[in-house]
Amino acid sequence: MIIGGGVIGVSAAYHLAAAGVRDVVLIERGALGSGSTCRAAGGVRAQFSDRVNIELATRSLETYERFGERFGQDIDLRQVGYLFLLDQPETVAEFEAAVAVQNDLGVPSRMISVAEAQRLSPLIGTDGLLAAVYSPTDGHCTPESVVLGFATTARRLGARLVTNCAATGIERDGDRIIAVSTEAGRIETDTVICAAGAWSREVGAWAGVDLPVVPLRRQLVLTEPVNGLDPATPFTIDFGTAFYFRAEGAGLLLGMSDPDEQPGFNLNRSEGWLAGVAAAVQRRAPALADVGLTTGWAGLYEMTPDHNALIGTGGDGRFLYAAGFSGHGFMMGPAAGEVLRDLYLQRPTFTDISGFHAGRFAGAASRREMNVV
């Protein structure tokens, strides 16, 4: 039984069904992808600082590159690259170290000059910039199409995906899982996979497992058409402010984290946030200062204390989880589904995810993922 129908849940359903696992059931309280996945900016990149995150993201990017061929679903993948703009010496040093690890794992990222950054992304202002980082194989695609591709193929292979059916609890006999309670009734199962994103802490509590996931709102907005916009403009991030933009049709998608954002499930748009975006635009993308805005939305990051995911098993080993990706669940969803399959089948995973166990915060200090926006 999988709880959660976002990209990680449907990826897990597909990988389990493709491996021959019978009676795969996924339940989602709304429509598939209606939680955080389809509210994401759609970015896909392998530029991370933690080695395991790089491996998860690289594996997922490889899946996205072959998605149409494997799943018969166009996801509108645009590998325009990711461009990080850096304005602090210590940040430059951190990115230099991260690029070395990325290159060691085959990621074609590289440090570049400010002048080259402006050639790649002509809309930026360069005041205060010291350097930039660029990787040409990163980009963006359409989350809804990814969910549809995984879900359609999973169903074809025999998985049952049930929408508009909320889980309400997990029944246990001691440490042993015996059923999941839902709004539509009781479903007997001896295994639960938690792929509930920002709502994972509650699901974990039902199984007696602490999943330290905190929901945090992130807001996005679309602009009117931008004259002369190059559709190959990289996904551009001003790392110091976490302001970013990428092409979306004839206009741009803009986003930025709010340092004053408080944890919670609020999905309303904030006028104060828009004022902060306007200030960031004026500083880092002044060419956009007079471009009008059309619509926008908010989604939820699922944050952990070290900005790394929670992946592992709990209880008697029949409660599996993949959550807390801190804004990178869509980027790593295909690989996360593979890992959940292998955890269920009790076979080695393609990368060592032991450091992502939920219990890591009770002991020594965990390593922190730096590349979070």
matplotlib code that plots the C-alpha trace (Angstrom):
import matplotlib.pyplot as plt

x = [0.0, 1.4, 0.1, 0.5, -0.1, 2.6, 5.6, 7.3, 4.2, 3.4, 7.1, 7.1, 3.9, 5.4, 8.7, 7.0, 4.6, 7.3, 9.3, 6.4, 5.0, 1.3, -1.5, 0.2, -2.3, -1.8, -4.3, -4.3, -6.8, -7.2, -6.2, -2.9, -0.2, -2.5, -0.3, 3.1, 4.1, 1.9, 2.6, 6.3, 8.4, 9.3, 13.1, 15.3, 19.0, 21.9, 23.7, 23.7, 26.4, 25.7, 27.0, 23.9, 21.7, 23.8, 23.3, 19.6, 19.2, 21.4, 19.5, 16.2, 17.4, 18.4, 14.8, 13.4, 15.6, 14.1, 10.7, 8.8, 10.5, 9.9, 6.4, 4.9, 4.3, 5.8, 6.9, 8.2, 11.7, 13.8, 17.5, 18.3, 20.7, 20.7, 22.7, 23.5, 24.6, 27.0, 27.8, 29.7, 33.3, 32.3, 29.5, 31.9, 34.2, 31.3, 30.1, 33.6, 33.8, 30.3, 31.3, 34.3, 32.0, 29.5, 32.2, 33.5, 30.0, 29.8, 27.8, 29.0, 28.7, 31.4, 32.3, 32.0, 32.7, 30.1, 30.5, 29.7, 26.7, 25.3, 25.8, 23.8, 21.1, 21.0, 18.1, 20.3, 22.0, 25.5, 26.1, 27.9, 28.3, 31.6, 31.1, 28.5, 27.9, 26.3, 25.4, 23.9, 22.0, 19.8, 16.4, 12.7, 9.7, 6.0, 5.2, 1.6, 2.8, 5.4, 2.7, 0.4, 3.2, 4.1, 0.5, -0.7, 2.1, 1.7, -2.0, -1.2, 1.2, -1.6, -1.2, -4.4, -4.3, -7.2, -7.9, -10.1, -9.6, -7.8, -5.9, -7.0, -4.7, -2.6, -3.7, -1.0, -0.8, 2.2, 4.9, 3.2, 1.1, -2.2, -4.3, -4.7, -7.9, -9.3, -12.4, -13.7, -13.0, -10.3, -7.6, -5.7, -1.9, 1.3, 3.4, 2.9, 5.0, 4.8, 5.1, 2.9, 5.3, 4.6, 2.0, 4.4, 4.9, 1.3, 1.5, 4.7, 3.1, 0.4, 3.2, 5.1, 7.9, 9.0, 9.5, 10.7, 9.1, 7.9, 5.7, 6.9, 5.1, 6.8, 5.2, 5.4, 4.1, 3.9, 4.7, 3.2, 5.1, 8.6, 9.8, 12.8, 12.9, 15.2, 13.4, 16.8, 17.3, 18.7, 16.8, 18.5, 18.9, 20.3, 21.6, 22.0, 18.3, 16.9, 15.1, 14.8, 13.3, 12.8, 11.0, 7.3, 5.8, 6.3, 6.8, 8.6, 8.0, 9.3, 9.9, 11.7, 11.9, 10.7, 13.1, 10.2, 7.9, 6.5, 5.9, 2.3, 0.0, -1.0, -1.4, -2.6, -0.6, 1.1, 1.3, 4.4, 6.1, 5.3, 7.0, 10.1, 10.1, 9.9, 12.9, 14.9, 13.9, 15.0, 18.4, 19.1, 16.9, 16.2, 15.2, 12.0, 11.0, 8.3, 6.9, 3.4, 2.3, -0.6, -1.3, 0.5, 0.2, 1.7, 3.0, 4.6, 8.3, 8.7, 11.7, 14.0, 16.5, 19.5, 17.6, 18.2, 15.5, 14.2, 14.5, 14.4, 12.3, 10.8, 8.9, 9.5, 10.8, 7.4, 6.9, 8.9, 9.2, 10.6, 9.8, 11.3, 13.1, 13.1, 11.9, 13.6, 11.1, 10.1, 13.8, 14.5, 11.1, 12.1, 15.1, 13.2, 10.7, 13.5, 14.9, 11.5, 11.1, 14.5, 13.8, 10.6, 12.3, 15.1, 17.8, 20.7, 19.8, 21.8, 23.3, 23.9, 20.9, 21.7, 22.6, 19.1, 17.4, 14.9, 16.7, 19.8, 19.0, 19.1, 22.9, 25.9, 25.4, 24.1, 25.5, 23.6, 22.6, 23.8, 22.1, 18.5, 16.5]
y = [0.0, 3.4, 6.5, 9.6, 10.0, 12.6, 11.8, 9.7, 7.6, 6.9, 6.2, 3.7, 2.1, 1.8, 0.3, -2.2, -3.3, -3.5, -5.8, -8.2, -7.2, -8.1, -6.2, -2.8, -0.3, 3.5, 5.8, 9.6, 11.9, 14.1, 13.8, 12.3, 15.0, 17.4, 17.9, 19.4, 17.8, 19.7, 23.0, 22.6, 24.8, 21.7, 22.1, 19.0, 19.3, 17.3, 20.2, 19.3, 19.3, 15.9, 12.9, 10.8, 13.7, 14.1, 10.3, 10.4, 13.5, 12.1, 8.8, 10.7, 13.1, 10.0, 8.7, 12.1, 12.1, 8.8, 9.3, 9.5, 6.4, 4.4, 5.6, 6.9, 10.3, 13.6, 15.6, 18.7, 18.3, 21.4, 20.9, 24.6, 24.2, 25.6, 28.7, 29.7, 33.3, 33.7, 36.9, 35.7, 34.4, 31.6, 30.5, 30.5, 28.1, 25.9, 25.6, 24.9, 22.0, 20.8, 21.0, 18.8, 16.1, 16.5, 16.2, 13.1, 11.6, 12.6, 15.8, 18.4, 21.4, 24.0, 27.3, 30.2, 33.9, 36.6, 37.7, 34.2, 34.0, 37.2, 35.8, 32.7, 34.6, 38.2, 39.3, 39.4, 42.3, 41.6, 44.1, 42.3, 39.0, 37.1, 34.0, 31.5, 27.8, 26.2, 22.7, 22.3, 19.0, 20.4, 22.0, 21.7, 19.6, 19.3, 17.6, 16.7, 14.8, 12.9, 11.8, 10.8, 8.7, 6.8, 6.3, 5.1, 2.6, 1.4, 0.7, -1.1, -3.4, -4.2, -1.5, -0.1, 3.7, 5.0, 8.8, 10.9, 8.5, 9.8, 7.6, 8.1, 5.7, 2.6, -0.4, -2.3, -5.5, -4.6, -3.4, -5.4, -3.4, -5.2, -2.6, 1.0, 2.9, 5.2, 7.3, 4.5, 1.7, -0.6, -2.1, -5.0, -4.8, -5.8, -3.1, 0.7, 3.1, 6.7, 9.1, 11.7, 14.7, 17.6, 15.5, 12.6, 13.4, 12.4, 9.2, 8.3, 8.9, 6.3, 3.8, 4.9, 6.4, 10.0, 11.7, 15.2, 16.9, 20.5, 22.0, 25.4, 27.5, 28.4, 30.8, 31.2, 33.7, 34.0, 37.0, 38.5, 37.8, 39.1, 40.7, 38.9, 36.2, 33.3, 30.0, 28.5, 30.8, 28.7, 28.1, 31.1, 31.3, 34.2, 32.0, 34.8, 35.7, 32.4, 34.4, 32.5, 32.5, 30.3, 30.5, 29.5, 29.9, 33.5, 34.7, 33.7, 31.7, 33.6, 32.3, 33.1, 31.7, 34.0, 34.1, 35.1, 32.2, 30.3, 26.5, 25.5, 24.4, 27.9, 28.0, 31.5, 34.0, 36.9, 40.5, 40.9, 38.1, 39.9, 43.0, 41.0, 39.5, 43.0, 44.1, 41.0, 41.6, 45.2, 44.1, 40.9, 41.1, 44.8, 44.1, 42.5, 45.5, 46.7, 43.2, 42.6, 39.6, 37.3, 34.5, 32.5, 29.8, 28.4, 24.9, 23.2, 22.3, 19.4, 20.5, 18.4, 19.9, 19.2, 19.6, 16.0, 13.5, 10.8, 7.4, 4.1, 1.7, 1.7, -0.5, -4.1, -3.0, -3.0, 0.7, 2.4, 6.1, 8.6, 12.1, 15.4, 16.2, 19.9, 21.1, 18.4, 15.6, 16.1, 16.2, 12.9, 11.2, 8.6, 7.4, 7.5, 5.1, 2.7, 2.9, 2.1, -0.9, -2.3, -1.6, -3.5, -6.4, -6.3, -6.0, -3.5, 0.0, 1.6, 4.1, 4.0, 5.8, 4.6, 8.2, 9.3, 7.2, 9.2, 8.4, 10.2, 13.4, 11.6, 11.0, 12.8, 15.9, 15.0, 16.4, 19.3, 19.8, 23.3, 23.6, 24.4, 27.4]
z = [0.0, -1.1, 0.6, -1.6, -5.4, -6.3, -8.4, -5.7, -5.1, -8.8, -9.5, -6.7, -8.0, -11.4, -10.3, -8.0, -10.6, -13.3, -10.9, -10.7, -7.3, -7.2, -5.5, -5.6, -4.3, -4.1, -2.4, -2.9, -1.1, -4.2, -7.8, -8.7, -8.3, -6.6, -3.5, -4.1, -7.4, -9.8, -7.9, -8.5, -10.9, -12.9, -12.5, -12.9, -12.1, -10.8, -9.2, -5.5, -2.9, -1.3, -3.2, -2.7, -3.8, -7.0, -7.7, -7.0, -9.2, -12.0, -12.1, -12.3, -15.0, -17.1, -16.7, -17.8, -20.8, -21.9, -20.5, -23.9, -25.1, -22.0, -21.0, -24.2, -22.6, -23.8, -20.7, -22.6, -21.3, -22.0, -21.2, -21.2, -18.3, -14.7, -14.0, -10.4, -9.7, -6.8, -4.9, -1.8, -1.6, 0.8, -1.6, -4.5, -2.6, -1.6, -5.2, -6.4, -4.0, -5.1, -8.8, -8.2, -6.7, -9.5, -12.2, -10.4, -10.9, -14.6, -14.2, -16.8, -14.4, -14.4, -12.8, -15.3, -15.3, -14.7, -18.3, -19.6, -17.2, -18.8, -22.3, -21.2, -19.4, -20.9, -18.6, -15.5, -13.8, -12.7, -9.9, -7.0, -8.8, -8.3, -10.4, -11.6, -12.1, -15.1, -16.2, -19.7, -19.1, -16.4, -17.3, -16.7, -17.7, -17.0, -13.6, -14.6, -17.6, -15.6, -13.1, -16.0, -17.6, -14.5, -13.4, -16.8, -17.1, -13.5, -14.1, -17.3, -15.3, -12.8, -10.1, -8.6, -8.1, -6.2, -6.1, -3.9, -1.1, 2.0, 4.4, 8.0, 9.9, 10.1, 12.0, 13.9, 15.9, 18.0, 15.5, 12.7, 10.2, 9.4, 7.5, 6.4, 7.3, 4.6, 4.1, 1.9, 4.3, 5.6, 3.3, 4.7, 4.0, 5.7, 4.1, 3.9, 1.8, 2.8, -0.1, 1.4, 0.9, 3.3, 5.1, 5.9, 9.5, 10.3, 8.3, 10.1, 13.4, 12.5, 12.2, 15.2, 13.1, 13.6, 10.2, 10.9, 7.9, 8.1, 5.4, 4.1, 1.5, -1.7, -4.2, -7.9, -10.5, -14.3, -16.3, -19.4, -22.7, -22.6, -25.9, -27.4, -24.8, -25.8, -25.1, -24.4, -21.4, -18.6, -15.4, -13.6, -9.8, -7.8, -5.0, -2.5, -2.5, -3.9, -6.6, -9.9, -13.3, -16.3, -19.6, -19.6, -23.0, -24.2, -20.7, -17.5, -14.4, -11.3, -7.9, -4.6, -1.1, 1.7, 4.7, 6.9, 5.9, 8.8, 8.7, 7.9, 5.1, 3.9, 0.1, -0.2, -2.1, -0.2, -1.3, 0.9, -1.0, -4.3, -2.9, -2.1, -5.6, -7.1, -5.1, -6.3, -9.9, -9.6, -8.4, -10.3, -13.4, -14.0, -17.6, -16.2, -14.0, -16.3, -17.3, -16.0, -14.0, -14.9, -12.4, -9.7, -7.2, -4.0, -3.2, -0.2, 0.3, 2.7, 4.8, 7.0, 9.5, 7.1, 3.8, 2.9, 2.2, 4.6, 2.9, 4.7, 6.7, 10.2, 12.6, 11.7, 8.2, 6.6, 6.9, 4.1, 3.5, 1.0, 2.0, 3.2, -0.1, 0.8, -2.6, -4.7, -4.7, -8.3, -9.3, -7.5, -7.9, -10.5, -8.5, -5.2, -6.7, -7.7, -4.2, -2.6, -4.9, -3.8, -0.1, -0.4, -2.2, 0.4, -2.3, -2.6, -3.8, -6.6, -4.1, -0.4, 1.2, 4.8, 5.7, 4.9, 7.6, 9.7, 12.9, 12.0, 13.9, 17.2, 16.9, 15.5, 13.3, 9.9, 6.7, 5.2, 1.6, 0.6, -2.8, -1.7, -2.9]

ax = plt.figure().add_subplot(projection="3d")
ax.plot(x, y, z, "-o")
ax.set_aspect("equal")
plt.show()
